């Protein structure tokens, strides 16, 4: 007997998670639920083509996550519920999953929402289910790599996570193609990054502190800047354990100067009032432009992730550098962003289904044993390399 999963949201990441759970998650049944039933049905047709002969049973369901009356029957009987919908719905969906007696994980992206979810710890514990927010790429995989590095050192001191989803070549006015939900992108580019510096928790405004960073071909020299949400709960979890914990998003050179100008012009604002008194909606216009002008369907994407953890081990200075470079998969059609967001989240769901993750609502870096997670990750077709530098040997930062 296998496990029953419900995935809320049958878009890009939802389909990739369903695919991974069907082939590597001991899935007996996977329900893909979406506000648009036709989207869910098209997703099932694609999965049937990708997974001929699978023993997993697929089902499509219409479900508007804004309606508790629609959510409740869809979750009935599930072992694990996975959210692939915008982060603003995850708090209420956490409640619905706990009430249904199902474990819950999501792609997260907003630390305020995550803190509300973690406040359900006692309720989840009483129901015997687990809640793990922020399980995608960043926040997600990057923070698991950091946890592995921290736990591997006797005296961990500094953690730097750098991550980006990019076209395989710079394209358009931003050198960028939209590889995931616009609202998620603007959420990253707004607010502040929550870091540890000098052992203290600090907030650093998004789109600041640009730096150059080098990667092997095909990337070469890129830039990285502060964005919000990537560290999630890690500055709280590792407070008192490490001196530095920070996160920056990677882009091609020149990207952040243009985005910063858009931000300062007010293009990220929901509403503003013009000189003639008319109410304008800059973000709505920006969304239309990003989604129509930055899609570049014929340009393949890649994902790069580097996590550097330094400190001491065995009395010697030691740096552990984790690297991931993933490309669009021509065989399955999954983009690099879909693969590196959906597959890691699916692995968390699979670990929840097996009871590897204990009941309760806990941060990802606490809930999931990082060594076991990384040992299983290659079986989900996500490959991370590790270089360990000791003594005075130079290491990437």
Residue pairs with C-beta under 8 A, 6 or more apart in sequence:
1 28
2 26
2 27
2 28
2 29
2 55
2 56
3 25
3 26
3 27
3 28
3 79
3 80
3 350
3 353
3 354
4 27
4 28
4 29
4 30
4 31
4 77
4 78
4 79
4 80
5 18
5 21
5 25
5 27
5 29
5 30
5 31
5 78
5 79
5 80
5 81
5 82
5 349
5 353
6 30
6 31
6 33
6 74
6 75
6 78
6 80
6 81
6 82
6 102
7 14
7 17
7 18
7 21
7 30
7 31
7 32
7 33
7 81
7 82
7 84
8 14
8 33
8 34
8 63
8 65
8 71
8 74
8 81
8 82
8 83
8 84
8 85
8 93
9 33
9 34
9 65
9 83
9 84
9 85
10 32
10 33
10 34
10 36
10 39
10 40
10 42
10 43
10 60
10 84
11 34
11 39
11 84
12 180
12 335
12 337
12 338
12 342
13 84
13 107
13 136
13 180
13 338
13 341
13 342
13 345
14 32
14 34
14 43
14 82
14 84
14 342
15 32
15 43
15 46
15 47
15 338
15 342
16 334
16 338
16 339
16 341
16 342
16 343
16 346
17 82
17 84
17 342
17 343
17 345
17 346
17 349
18 30
18 32
18 43
18 47
18 58
19 47
19 50
19 51
19 332
19 334
19 342
20 342
20 343
20 346
20 347
20 380
20 381
21 27
21 30
21 56
21 346
21 349
21 350
22 30
22 47
22 51
22 54
22 56
22 58
23 51
23 54
24 346
24 347
24 350
24 379
24 380
25 346
25 347
25 349
25 350
25 353
26 350
26 353
26 354
27 56
28 56
28 57
29 56
29 57
29 58
29 59
30 56
30 57
30 58
30 59
31 58
31 59
31 60
31 61
31 74
31 78
32 40
32 43
32 44
32 58
32 59
32 60
32 61
33 40
33 60
33 61
33 62
33 63
33 74
34 40
34 43
34 60
34 61
34 62
34 63
35 62
35 63
35 64
35 65
36 62
37 60
37 61
37 62
40 60
40 61
40 62
41 60
43 60
44 58
44 59
44 60
46 333
47 58
48 58
50 332
61 74
62 70
63 70
63 71
63 74
64 70
65 71
65 85
65 89
65 92
65 93
66 89
68 92
68 96
71 93
71 96
72 96
72 99
72 100
75 81
75 96
75 97
75 100
75 102
76 100
78 97
78 100
78 102
79 102
79 103
79 352
79 353
80 102
80 103
80 104
80 105
80 349
80 352
80 353
81 93
81 96
81 97
81 100
81 102
81 103
81 104
81 105
82 104
82 105
82 106
82 345
82 346
82 349
83 89
83 90
83 93
83 104
83 105
83 106
83 107
84 106
84 107
84 342
85 93
86 181
86 183
86 184
87 106
87 107
87 108
87 109
87 110
87 113
87 184
87 187
88 110
88 113
90 106
90 108
90 113
90 117
90 133
91 113
91 116
91 117
93 104
93 106
94 104
94 117
94 120
94 131
94 133
94 361
95 120
97 103
97 104
97 129
97 131
98 104
98 120
98 123
98 124
98 127
98 129
98 131
99 127
101 127
101 128
101 129
102 129
103 129
103 130
103 131
103 132
103 349
103 352
103 353
103 357
104 129
104 130
104 131
104 132
105 131
105 132
105 133
105 135
105 345
105 348
105 349
105 352
106 133
106 134
106 135
106 345
107 134
107 135
107 136
107 140
107 341
107 345
108 114
108 133
108 134
108 135
108 136
108 139
108 140
108 229
108 232
109 134
109 136
109 139
109 184
109 187
109 188
109 229
110 187
110 229
111 194
111 228
111 229
111 231
111 232
111 233
113 133
114 133
114 134
114 232
114 233
114 363
115 233
117 131
117 133
117 361
118 131
118 133
118 233
118 361
118 362
118 363
119 361
120 131
120 361
121 131
121 360
121 361
121 362
122 360
123 361
124 130
124 131
124 359
124 360
124 361
125 359
125 360
125 361
127 359
128 359
129 359
130 352
130 357
130 358
130 359
130 360
130 361
130 362
130 367
131 360
131 361
131 362
132 348
132 352
132 357
132 361
132 362
132 363
132 364
132 367
132 368
133 232
133 363
133 364
134 140
134 143
134 232
134 233
134 363
134 364
135 344
135 345
135 348
135 349
135 364
136 341
136 342
136 344
136 345
137 163
137 165
137 303
137 305
137 337
137 340
137 341
137 344
138 161
138 163
138 230
138 247
138 249
138 305
139 229
139 230
139 231
139 232
139 364
140 341
140 344
140 345
140 364
141 305
141 324
141 340
141 344
141 382
142 161
142 163
142 230
142 247
142 305
142 307
143 161
143 231
143 232
143 234
143 364
143 365
144 344
144 364
144 365
144 368
144 370
144 373
144 374
145 161
145 305
145 307
145 322
145 370
145 374
145 384
146 159
146 161
146 234
146 245
146 307
146 309
146 365
147 234
147 365
147 370
148 320
148 322
148 370
148 371
148 374
149 156
149 159
149 307
149 308
149 309
149 320
149 322
150 156
150 159
150 238
150 241
150 242
150 309
151 370
151 371
152 309
152 313
152 320
153 309
153 311
153 312
153 313
153 318
153 320
154 311
154 312
154 313
154 314
154 315
155 311
155 312
155 313
156 241
156 242
156 309
156 310
156 311
157 242
157 243
157 244
157 310
157 311
157 312
158 242
158 243
158 244
158 308
158 309
158 310
158 311
159 234
159 238
159 242
159 244
159 245
159 246
159 307
159 308
159 309
160 244
160 246
160 247
160 248
160 306
160 307
160 308
160 397
161 230
161 231
161 246
161 247
161 248
161 305
161 306
161 307
161 308
162 213
162 224
162 247
162 248
162 249
162 250
162 304
162 305
162 306
162 307
163 230
163 247
163 249
163 250
163 303
163 304
163 305
163 306
164 222
164 224
164 249
164 250
164 251
164 303
164 304
165 179
165 180
165 301
165 302
165 303
165 336
165 337
165 340
166 176
166 177
166 179
166 219
166 222
166 250
166 251
166 252
166 301
166 302
166 303
166 304
167 175
167 176
167 177
167 296
167 299
167 300
167 301
167 302
168 218
168 299
168 300
168 301
168 302
168 327
168 328
169 218
169 299
170 176
170 252
171 177
171 296
171 299
172 293
172 294
172 296
173 258
174 255
174 258
174 259
174 294
175 251
175 252
175 253
175 254
175 255
176 251
176 252
176 255
176 294
177 294
177 295
177 296
177 299
177 301
178 185
178 290
178 291
178 294
178 295
179 301
179 335
179 336
179 337
180 337
180 341
182 287
182 290
182 291
183 287
185 290
186 268
186 283
186 286
186 287
187 228
187 229
188 206
188 227
188 228
188 229
188 230
188 249
189 206
189 207
189 227
189 228
189 259
189 263
189 268
190 206
190 228
190 263
190 268
191 206
191 228
191 229
192 203
192 204
192 205
192 206
192 226
192 228
193 203
193 204
193 205
193 206
193 226
193 227
193 228
193 229
193 230
193 231
193 246
193 247
193 248
194 201
194 202
194 203
194 228
194 231
194 235
195 201
195 202
195 203
195 204
195 231
195 235
195 244
195 245
195 246
195 247
196 202
196 235
196 238
196 239
196 242
196 243
196 244
196 245
196 246
197 243
197 244
197 246
198 243
198 244
199 239
199 240
199 242
199 243
201 235
201 236
201 239
204 226
204 246
205 226
206 225
206 226
206 227
206 228
207 225
207 226
207 227
207 256
207 259
207 260
207 263
208 225
208 226
209 225
209 226
209 248
210 223
210 224
210 225
210 256
211 223
211 224
211 225
211 248
212 221
212 222
212 223
212 253
213 221
213 222
213 223
213 224
213 250
213 306
214 220
214 221
214 222
214 396
215 221
215 222
215 304
215 306
215 325
216 325
218 302
219 302
219 304
219 325
221 253
222 250
222 251
222 252
222 253
222 304
223 250
223 251
223 252
223 253
223 254
223 255
223 256
224 248
224 249
224 250
224 251
225 248
225 249
225 251
225 256
226 246
226 247
226 248
226 249
227 247
227 248
227 249
230 247
230 248
230 249
231 245
231 246
231 247
232 363
232 364
233 363
233 364
233 365
234 245
234 363
234 365
235 245
236 363
237 363
237 365
237 366
238 245
238 365
242 311
250 304
262 268
262 286
266 272
266 282
267 282
267 283
267 285
267 286
268 282
268 283
268 286
269 282
269 283
270 281
270 282
270 283
271 279
271 280
271 281
271 282
272 279
272 280
272 282
273 279
273 280
274 280
300 327
300 328
300 335
300 336
301 327
301 328
301 335
301 336
301 337
302 325
302 326
302 327
302 328
302 336
303 324
303 325
303 326
303 336
303 337
303 339
303 340
304 324
304 325
305 322
305 323
305 324
305 325
305 340
305 384
306 321
306 322
306 323
306 324
306 396
307 321
307 322
308 319
308 320
308 321
308 322
308 395
308 396
308 397
309 319
309 320
309 322
310 317
310 318
310 319
310 320
310 395
311 317
311 318
312 318
313 390
316 390
316 391
317 390
317 391
317 392
318 388
318 389
318 390
319 388
319 389
319 390
319 393
319 395
320 386
320 387
320 388
320 389
321 386
321 387
321 388
321 389
321 395
321 396
322 384
322 385
322 386
323 384
323 385
323 386
323 387
323 396
324 340
324 382
324 383
324 384
324 385
326 336
326 339
326 340
326 382
326 383
327 336
328 334
328 335
328 336
329 335
329 336
329 339
334 342
339 381
339 382
340 382
343 380
343 381
343 382
344 377
344 380
344 382
346 380
347 373
347 376
347 377
347 380
348 357
348 364
348 368
348 373
351 357
351 368
351 372
351 373
351 376
356 368
356 369
356 372
357 367
357 368
358 367
360 367
374 384
377 383
377 384
387 395
387 396
389 395
